[in-house]
Each structure stands twice: as structure tokens, then as C-alpha cells.
Amino acid sequence: MAMAQSSCNVSVPDNKFHPVYYMSRKTSETESKYTTFQLEVLAVIEALKHFPVYLLGIPFKLITDCNAFKQTMSKKDVCHKIALWVLTLEEINNNIDHRPHSRLLHVEALSRHPV
């Protein structure tokens, strides 16, 4: 089954979200076997690869609809793959905020119909 990832980089100069960059892609055959949680973390890693100019070295808020994402960042017992991703995420200066799926429909649309 083909799956996809998506992310959106936004600017908030006036307390309103303004899209700066959108990204979506189909998952590989191997990635399509990942758990939902692993795909959520991978989407963040991919976004960091696509948006380094906008994100690295700058404080930002990571908004996700995956509630387990924030909790996992503080866990000590995770699989090897997730541990490597957590190390990558610890290198950036950010805070993580959970938003309900219903408030992130623009990103959901990209993952359902990758470009």
C-alpha cells in the first residue's frame, strides 16, 4: 500500500500562520511497513532535511497531530531507529506542540495526495 508524508513550514509574524514551504512525498517500500508513529517521526526528520535554511539554529515550534511524539522524546527505552531520530531532533532548538488532526487538514491533504 502506498503511503505518503507531508509537512508545512510556516511563518507567524502577526500571530497568523503564513505558509512558506510545503513538502510531500511517497514513502518507500520499506517505509510503508513502518508503524504510524515511526512515519510521524520520519516526517519530522524529512522536514528538517527540506527546510534547513528556515529551521536550523533558529528556535521554532514543532506542531504535530501525533500525541505520542512529544512523549517519546522523553522516553529512555525506544527502538534503535527511533533513538537515532531522537538524537537528531535533540540537536535542534525547538519545542513540540500537539494539535488535533482536525486542525492540521492542510498537511493531511498533502499526505493523502503527495506531489
DSSP file (Angstrom, degrees, kcal/mol; ACC not computed):
  #  RESIDUE AA STRUCTURE BP1 BP2  ACC     N-H-->O    O-->H-N    N-H-->O    O-->H-N    TCO  KAPPA ALPHA  PHI   PSI    X-CA   Y-CA   Z-CA
    1    1 A M              0   0    0      0, 0.0     2,-0.3     0, 0.0     0, 0.0   0.000 360.0 360.0 360.0 127.1    0.0    0.0    0.0
    2    2 A A        +     0   0    0     24,-0.0     2,-0.3     1,-0.0    26,-0.1  -0.563 360.0 178.7 -75.7 134.4    1.4    3.4   -1.0
    3    3 A M        -     0   0    0     -2,-0.3    24,-2.6    24,-0.2     2,-0.3  -0.784   9.3-152.3-127.1 172.6    1.6    5.9    1.8
    4    4 A A  E     -A   26   0A   0     22,-0.3     2,-0.3    -2,-0.3    22,-0.2  -0.953   6.7-144.6-145.6 163.7    2.9    9.4    2.0
    5    5 A Q  E     -A   25   0A   0     20,-2.6    20,-1.9    -2,-0.3     2,-0.3  -0.897  19.5-179.7-123.5 155.5    4.4   12.0    4.3
    6    6 A S  E     +A   24   0A   0     -2,-0.3     2,-0.3    18,-0.2    18,-0.2  -0.992   7.4 176.9-152.1 159.0    3.9   15.7    4.3
    7    7 A S  E     -A   23   0A   0     16,-2.4    16,-2.3    -2,-0.3     2,-0.4  -0.978  13.9-150.0-156.1 162.5    4.9   18.8    6.2
    8    8 A C  E     -A   22   0A   0     -2,-0.3     2,-0.5    14,-0.2    14,-0.2  -0.993   6.6-151.4-140.4 128.5    4.4   22.5    6.0
    9    9 A N  E     -A   21   0A   0     12,-3.0    11,-3.4    -2,-0.4    12,-1.7  -0.889  26.0-177.6 -99.5 126.6    6.8   25.3    7.1
   10   10 A V  E     -A   19   0A   0     -2,-0.5     2,-0.4     9,-0.3     7,-0.1  -0.895  22.6-141.1-127.9 155.9    5.0   28.4    8.2
   11   11 A S  E     -A   18   0A   0      7,-2.8     7,-2.2    -2,-0.3     3,-0.1  -0.883   7.7-166.1-110.4 145.7    5.9   31.9    9.4
   12   12 A V    >   +     0   0    0     -2,-0.4     3,-0.8     5,-0.2     5,-0.1  -0.464  30.4 145.1-130.5  61.7    3.9   33.6   12.2
   13   13 A P  T 3  S+     0   0    0      0, 0.0    -1,-0.1     0, 0.0     4,-0.1   0.809  83.8  28.4 -71.3 -27.8    4.9   37.3   12.2
   14   14 A D  T 3  S-     0   0    0      2,-0.5     3,-0.1    -3,-0.1    -2,-0.0  -0.076 122.7 -90.7-123.0  32.0    1.5   38.6   13.1
   15   15 A N  S <  S+     0   0    0     -3,-0.8     2,-0.4     1,-0.2    -3,-0.1   0.700 100.9 106.7  61.8  21.9    0.2   35.6   15.2
   16   16 A K  S    S-     0   0    0     -5,-0.0    -2,-0.5     2,-0.0     2,-0.4  -0.982  76.9-112.4-125.8 142.2   -1.3   34.2   12.0
   17   17 A F        -     0   0    0     -2,-0.4    -5,-0.2    -5,-0.1    -7,-0.0  -0.589  32.1-176.2 -77.1 128.9    0.1   31.2   10.1
   18   18 A H  E     -A   11   0A   0     -7,-2.2    -7,-2.8    -2,-0.4     2,-0.0  -0.979  26.6-124.1-124.6 116.1    1.6   32.0    6.7
   19   19 A P  E     +A   10   0A   0      0, 0.0    -9,-0.3     0, 0.0     3,-0.1  -0.333  32.4 170.6 -60.8 136.2    2.8   29.1    4.6
   20   20 A V  E     +     0   0A   0    -11,-3.4     2,-0.3     1,-0.4   -10,-0.2   0.677  67.4   0.0-109.6 -37.5    6.4   29.4    3.5
   21   21 A Y  E     -A    9   0A   0    -12,-1.7   -12,-3.0     2,-0.0    -1,-0.4  -0.982  56.8-156.7-158.6 137.8    7.0   25.9    2.1
   22   22 A Y  E     -A    8   0A   0     -2,-0.3     2,-0.4   -14,-0.2   -14,-0.2  -0.912  13.1-176.1-116.0 148.5    5.1   22.7    1.5
   23   23 A M  E     +A    7   0A   0    -16,-2.3   -16,-2.4    -2,-0.4     2,-0.3  -0.995   9.3 160.0-143.4 137.1    6.6   19.2    1.1
   24   24 A S  E     +A    6   0A   0     -2,-0.4     2,-0.3   -18,-0.2   -18,-0.2  -0.984   5.0 167.4-150.1 153.7    5.2   15.8    0.4
   25   25 A R  E     -A    5   0A   0    -20,-1.9   -20,-2.6    -2,-0.3     2,-0.2  -0.984  36.6-103.0-159.4 156.7    6.5   12.5   -0.9
   26   26 A K  E     -A    4   0A   0     -2,-0.3   -22,-0.3   -22,-0.2     2,-0.1  -0.569  42.7-113.8 -78.7 147.7    5.5    8.9   -1.2
   27   27 A T        -     0   0    0    -24,-2.6   -24,-0.2    -2,-0.2    -1,-0.1  -0.471  30.3-110.8 -77.8 154.2    7.1    6.5    1.2
   28   28 A S     >  -     0   0    0     -2,-0.1     4,-2.0     1,-0.1     5,-0.1  -0.246  34.8 -99.3 -73.8 172.0    9.5    3.9    0.0
   29   29 A E  T  4 S+     0   0    0      1,-0.2     4,-0.3     2,-0.2    -1,-0.1   0.907 126.8  46.4 -60.1 -41.7    8.5    0.2    0.1
   30   30 A T  T >4 S+     0   0    0      1,-0.2     3,-1.6     2,-0.2    -1,-0.2   0.932 111.5  50.8 -65.8 -46.2   10.5   -0.2    3.3
   31   31 A E  G >4 S+     0   0    0      1,-0.3     3,-2.0     2,-0.2    -1,-0.2   0.807  97.2  68.3 -63.3 -29.7    9.0    2.9    4.9
   32   32 A S  G 3< S+     0   0    0     -4,-2.0    -1,-0.3     1,-0.3    -2,-0.2   0.658  95.7  57.3 -66.2 -12.6    5.4    1.7    4.1
   33   33 A K  G <  S+     0   0    0     -3,-1.6    -1,-0.3    -4,-0.3    -2,-0.2   0.482  85.2 109.3 -92.8  -4.8    6.0   -1.0    6.6
   34   34 A Y  S <  S-     0   0    0     -3,-2.0     2,-0.1    -4,-0.2    -3,-0.0  -0.272  77.2-104.2 -67.5 156.2    6.7    1.4    9.4
   35   35 A T     >  -     0   0    0      1,-0.1     4,-2.2     4,-0.0     5,-0.2  -0.331  34.9-104.8 -71.1 164.1    4.3    2.0   12.2
   36   36 A T  H  > S+     0   0    0      1,-0.2     4,-2.0     2,-0.2     5,-0.1   0.913 123.2  51.7 -57.4 -43.1    2.2    5.1   12.2
   37   37 A F  H  > S+     0   0    0      1,-0.2     4,-2.3     2,-0.2    -1,-0.2   0.922 107.8  50.8 -61.5 -44.5    4.4    6.6   15.0
   38   38 A Q  H  > S+     0   0    0      1,-0.2     4,-2.6     2,-0.2    -1,-0.2   0.888 109.6  51.4 -61.2 -38.5    7.6    5.8   13.0
   39   39 A L  H  X S+     0   0    0     -4,-2.2     4,-2.1     2,-0.2    -1,-0.2   0.873 107.5  52.9 -65.8 -36.5    6.1    7.6   10.0
   40   40 A E  H  X S+     0   0    0     -4,-2.0     4,-1.3     2,-0.2    -2,-0.2   0.932 112.4  44.0 -63.5 -45.4    5.3   10.6   12.1
   41   41 A V  H  X S+     0   0    0     -4,-2.3     4,-2.2     1,-0.2     3,-0.3   0.917 112.1  52.9 -66.2 -42.6    8.8   10.9   13.4
   42   42 A L  H  X S+     0   0    0     -4,-2.6     4,-2.8     1,-0.2    -1,-0.2   0.873 103.6  57.7 -60.5 -37.4   10.2   10.3    9.9
   43   43 A A  H  X S+     0   0    0     -4,-2.1     4,-2.1     1,-0.2    -1,-0.2   0.887 107.1  48.1 -60.7 -38.5    8.1   13.1    8.5
   44   44 A V  H  X S+     0   0    0     -4,-1.3     4,-2.2    -3,-0.3    -2,-0.2   0.926 111.2  49.8 -67.3 -44.2    9.7   15.5   11.0
   45   45 A I  H  X S+     0   0    0     -4,-2.2     4,-1.6     1,-0.2    -2,-0.2   0.924 111.8  48.7 -59.6 -44.8   13.2   14.2   10.1
   46   46 A E  H  X S+     0   0    0     -4,-2.8     4,-1.9     1,-0.2    -1,-0.2   0.888 108.5  53.8 -63.2 -39.6   12.4   14.7    6.4
   47   47 A A  H  X S+     0   0    0     -4,-2.1     4,-2.4     1,-0.2    -1,-0.2   0.904 105.9  53.0 -62.1 -40.6   11.1   18.2    7.0
   48   48 A L  H  < S+     0   0    0     -4,-2.2    -1,-0.2     1,-0.2    -2,-0.2   0.864 109.1  50.0 -62.5 -35.0   14.3   19.1    8.7
   49   49 A K  H  < S+     0   0    0     -4,-1.6    -1,-0.2     1,-0.2    -2,-0.2   0.857 116.1  41.9 -69.4 -35.0   16.2   17.9    5.6
   50   50 A H  H  < S+     0   0    0     -4,-1.9    -2,-0.2     1,-0.2     3,-0.2   0.762 121.7  37.8 -84.6 -25.9   14.0   20.0    3.4
   51   51 A F    >X  +     0   0    0     -4,-2.4     4,-1.4    -5,-0.2     3,-0.9  -0.085  67.6 131.8-116.7  34.7   13.8   23.2    5.4
   52   52 A P  H 3> S+     0   0    0      0, 0.0     4,-1.8     0, 0.0     3,-0.2   0.864  72.9  56.6 -60.9 -35.8   17.3   23.6    7.0
   53   53 A V  H 34 S+     0   0    0      1,-0.2    -2,-0.1    -3,-0.2    -3,-0.0   0.858 114.4  39.5 -61.7 -34.6   17.6   27.3    6.0
   54   54 A Y  H <4 S+     0   0    0     -3,-0.9    -1,-0.2    -6,-0.1    -6,-0.0   0.681 128.2  27.2 -87.7 -19.2   14.4   28.1    7.9
   55   55 A L  H >< S+     0   0    0     -4,-1.4     3,-1.8    -3,-0.2    38,-0.2   0.816  86.1  95.0-117.0 -41.4   14.9   25.8   10.9
   56   56 A L  T 3< S+     0   0    0     -4,-1.8    36,-0.1    -5,-0.3    35,-0.0  -0.379 102.8   3.8 -68.7 128.4   18.5   25.1   11.9
   57   57 A G  T 3  S+     0   0    0      1,-0.2    -1,-0.3    -2,-0.2    -2,-0.1   0.470 111.0 100.0  81.6   2.8   19.8   27.4   14.6
   58   58 A I  S <  S-     0   0    0     -3,-1.8    -1,-0.2    35,-0.1    35,-0.1  -0.977  78.3-116.0-122.8 130.1   16.5   29.2   15.0
   59   59 A P        +     0   0    0      0, 0.0     2,-0.3     0, 0.0    35,-0.2  -0.421  48.1 161.5 -62.4 135.8   14.0   28.5   17.8
   60   60 A F  E     -b   94   0B   0     33,-1.1    35,-1.5    -2,-0.1     2,-0.5  -0.971  39.1-113.5-150.4 164.0   10.8   27.1   16.4
   61   61 A K  E     -b   95   0B   0     -2,-0.3     2,-0.7    33,-0.2    35,-0.2  -0.894  20.9-147.4-104.1 129.0    7.7   25.2   17.4
   62   62 A L  E     -b   96   0B   0     33,-3.2    35,-3.3    -2,-0.5     2,-0.5  -0.864  16.0-164.7 -94.6 116.4    7.1   21.8   16.0
   63   63 A I  E     +b   97   0B   0     -2,-0.7     2,-0.3    33,-0.2    35,-0.2  -0.906  15.8 165.7-107.7 126.2    3.4   21.2   15.7
   64   64 A T  E     -b   98   0B   0     33,-2.3    35,-2.5    -2,-0.5     6,-0.1  -0.959  41.8-143.1-137.8 153.1    2.2   17.6   15.2
   65   65 A D  S    S+     0   0    0     -2,-0.3     2,-0.9    33,-0.2    36,-0.3   0.363  80.2  97.1 -93.5   4.8   -1.0   15.7   15.3
   66   66 A C    >>  -     0   0    0      1,-0.2     3,-1.3    34,-0.1     4,-0.6  -0.814  54.8-170.8 -97.2 100.9    0.8   12.7   16.8
   67   67 A N  H 3> S+     0   0    0     -2,-0.9     4,-0.9     1,-0.3     3,-0.4   0.822  83.9  59.4 -61.4 -32.9    0.3   12.9   20.6
   68   68 A A  H 3> S+     0   0    0      1,-0.2     4,-2.5     2,-0.2    -1,-0.3   0.714  88.8  76.1 -69.5 -20.0    2.9   10.1   21.2
   69   69 A F  H <> S+     0   0    0     -3,-1.3     4,-1.4     1,-0.2    -1,-0.2   0.944  96.5  43.6 -58.1 -51.6    5.6   12.1   19.5
   70   70 A K  H  < S+     0   0    0     -4,-0.6     4,-0.5    -3,-0.4    -1,-0.2   0.895 114.3  50.8 -62.4 -41.3    6.1   14.5   22.4
   71   71 A Q  H >< S+     0   0    0     -4,-0.9     3,-1.1     1,-0.2     4,-0.4   0.875 106.5  54.7 -65.3 -37.9    6.0   11.7   25.0
   72   72 A T  H >< S+     0   0    0     -4,-2.5     3,-1.2     1,-0.3    -1,-0.2   0.820  93.6  69.4 -67.6 -30.9    8.6    9.6   23.1
   73   73 A M  T 3< S+     0   0    0     -4,-1.4    -1,-0.3     1,-0.3    -2,-0.2   0.761 106.0  41.0 -60.1 -23.1   11.1   12.4   23.1
   74   74 A S  T <  S+     0   0    0     -3,-1.1    -1,-0.3    -4,-0.5    -2,-0.2   0.463  92.3 107.1-104.0  -2.2   11.5   12.0   26.8
   75   75 A K    <   -     0   0    0     -3,-1.2     3,-0.1    -4,-0.4    -3,-0.0  -0.433  51.6-160.6 -74.9 150.7   11.4    8.1   26.9
   76   76 A K  S    S+     0   0    0      1,-0.2     2,-0.8    -2,-0.1    -1,-0.1   0.643  78.4  64.2-101.6 -20.2   14.6    6.2   27.6
   77   77 A D        +     0   0    0     -5,-0.0     2,-0.3     6,-0.0    -1,-0.2  -0.784  67.4 133.2-112.1  88.9   13.6    2.9   26.2
   78   78 A V        -     0   0    0     -2,-0.8     5,-0.0    -3,-0.1    -6,-0.0  -0.893  59.5 -87.3-129.8 161.7   12.9    3.2   22.4
   79   79 A C     >  -     0   0    0     -2,-0.3     4,-2.6     1,-0.1     5,-0.2  -0.203  45.1-103.8 -65.7 162.6   14.0    1.1   19.4
   80   80 A H  H  > S+     0   0    0      1,-0.2     4,-2.2     2,-0.2     5,-0.2   0.888 118.9  51.5 -56.0 -46.3   17.3    1.8   17.8
   81   81 A K  H  > S+     0   0    0      1,-0.2     4,-1.8     2,-0.2    -1,-0.2   0.923 112.9  44.5 -60.1 -46.4   15.8    3.6   14.8
   82   82 A I  H  > S+     0   0    0      1,-0.2     4,-2.8     2,-0.2    -1,-0.2   0.881 109.3  57.4 -66.6 -38.2   13.8    5.9   16.9
   83   83 A A  H  X S+     0   0    0     -4,-2.6     4,-2.1     1,-0.2    -1,-0.2   0.902 106.7  48.9 -59.7 -41.3   16.7    6.5   19.2
   84   84 A L  H  X S+     0   0    0     -4,-2.2     4,-1.9     2,-0.2    -1,-0.2   0.907 112.2  48.1 -64.5 -41.0   18.8    7.8   16.3
   85   85 A W  H  X S+     0   0    0     -4,-1.8     4,-2.4     2,-0.2    -2,-0.2   0.894 108.9  53.6 -66.6 -38.7   16.0   10.1   15.2
   86   86 A V  H  X S+     0   0    0     -4,-2.8     4,-2.1     1,-0.2    -2,-0.2   0.908 107.0  52.2 -61.8 -41.6   15.6   11.4   18.8
   87   87 A L  H  X S+     0   0    0     -4,-2.1     4,-0.8     1,-0.2    -1,-0.2   0.906 109.2  50.0 -60.2 -41.2   19.3   12.2   18.8
   88   88 A T  H >< S+     0   0    0     -4,-1.9     3,-0.8     1,-0.2     4,-0.3   0.924 111.8  47.7 -61.7 -44.3   18.8   14.1   15.5
   89   89 A L  H >< S+     0   0    0     -4,-2.4     3,-1.1     1,-0.2    -1,-0.2   0.796 103.3  61.8 -69.9 -28.6   15.9   16.1   17.0
   90   90 A E  H 3< S+     0   0    0     -4,-2.1    -1,-0.2     1,-0.2    -2,-0.2   0.730  93.2  66.6 -69.1 -20.4   17.7   16.9   20.2
   91   91 A E  T << S+     0   0    0     -3,-0.8     2,-0.3    -4,-0.8    -1,-0.2   0.663  92.6  73.4 -74.2 -15.6   20.3   18.8   18.1
   92   92 A I  S <  S-     0   0    0     -3,-1.1     2,-0.9    -4,-0.3   -36,-0.1  -0.716  84.4-122.4-102.6 152.3   17.7   21.4   17.1
   93   93 A N        +     0   0    0     -2,-0.3   -33,-1.1   -38,-0.2     2,-0.3  -0.796  61.5 119.2 -93.3 103.0   16.3   24.1   19.4
   94   94 A N  E     -b   60   0B   0     -2,-0.9     2,-0.4   -35,-0.2   -33,-0.2  -0.952  51.7-134.3-152.0 169.4   12.5   23.6   19.4
   95   95 A N  E     -b   61   0B   0    -35,-1.5   -33,-3.2    -2,-0.3     2,-0.4  -0.975  25.7-129.4-128.7 152.3    9.5   22.9   21.4
   96   96 A I  E     -b   62   0B   0     -2,-0.4     2,-0.4   -35,-0.2   -33,-0.2  -0.844  21.6-174.5-108.4 132.3    6.8   20.4   20.5
   97   97 A D  E     -b   63   0B   0    -35,-3.3   -33,-2.3    -2,-0.4     2,-0.4  -0.985  16.7-139.6-126.8 133.1    3.1   21.2   20.5
   98   98 A H  E     -b   64   0B   0     -2,-0.4   -33,-0.2   -35,-0.2   -35,-0.1  -0.777  20.6-178.7 -92.5 134.0    0.3   18.7   19.8
   99   99 A R        -     0   0    0    -35,-2.5     5,-0.1    -2,-0.4   -32,-0.0  -0.983  34.4-102.3-126.2 142.5   -2.6   19.8   17.7
  100  100 A P    >   -     0   0    0      0, 0.0     3,-2.3     0, 0.0     4,-0.3  -0.276  32.2-113.5 -60.6 149.3   -5.7   17.7   16.9
  101  101 A H  G >  S+     0   0    0      1,-0.3     3,-1.8   -36,-0.3     7,-0.2   0.843 115.1  64.6 -49.8 -38.6   -5.8   16.1   13.5
  102  102 A S  G 3  S+     0   0    0      1,-0.3     3,-0.4     2,-0.1    -1,-0.3   0.671  99.1  53.3 -65.3 -16.7   -8.8   18.3   12.6
  103  103 A R  G <  S+     0   0    0     -3,-2.3    -1,-0.3     1,-0.2    -2,-0.2   0.396 105.7  53.9 -98.1   2.7   -6.6   21.5   13.0
  104  104 A L    X>  +     0   0    0     -3,-1.8     4,-2.0    -4,-0.3     3,-0.6  -0.150  62.5 132.1-125.1  38.0   -3.9   20.3   10.5
  105  105 A L  H 3>  +     0   0    0     -3,-0.4     4,-2.4     1,-0.2     5,-0.2   0.797  66.7  63.0 -64.5 -29.5   -6.0   19.4    7.5
  106  106 A H  H 3> S+     0   0    0      2,-0.2     4,-1.0     1,-0.2    -1,-0.2   0.890 109.2  40.8 -63.1 -38.4   -3.7   21.3    5.1
  107  107 A V  H <> S+     0   0    0     -3,-0.6     4,-1.8     2,-0.2    -2,-0.2   0.878 112.1  55.9 -75.6 -38.8   -0.9   18.9    5.9
  108  108 A E  H  X S+     0   0    0     -4,-2.0     4,-1.8     1,-0.2    -2,-0.2   0.893 103.0  56.0 -59.3 -40.4   -3.2   15.9    5.9
  109  109 A A  H  X S+     0   0    0     -4,-2.4     4,-1.5     1,-0.2    -1,-0.2   0.888 106.0  51.1 -60.9 -39.1   -4.3   16.8    2.4
  110  110 A L  H  < S+     0   0    0     -4,-1.0    -1,-0.2     1,-0.2    -2,-0.2   0.877 109.3  49.7 -66.5 -37.2   -0.7   16.7    1.2
  111  111 A S  H  < S+     0   0    0     -4,-1.8    -1,-0.2     1,-0.2    -2,-0.2   0.801 111.7  48.6 -74.4 -26.1   -0.1   13.2    2.7
  112  112 A R  H  < S+     0   0    0     -4,-1.8    -1,-0.2     1,-0.2    -2,-0.2   0.771 126.7  26.7 -79.4 -26.6   -3.2   11.8    1.1
  113  113 A H  S  < S-     0   0    0     -4,-1.5    -1,-0.2    -5,-0.2    -2,-0.1  -0.592  84.9-166.1-135.5  71.3   -2.3   13.3   -2.3
  114  114 A P              0   0    0      0, 0.0    -3,-0.1     0, 0.0   -89,-0.1  -0.240 360.0 360.0 -63.6 147.3    1.6   13.6   -2.5
  115  115 A V              0   0    0     -5,-0.1   -90,-0.1   -89,-0.0    -4,-0.1   0.373 360.0 360.0-106.5 360.0    3.1   15.7   -5.2
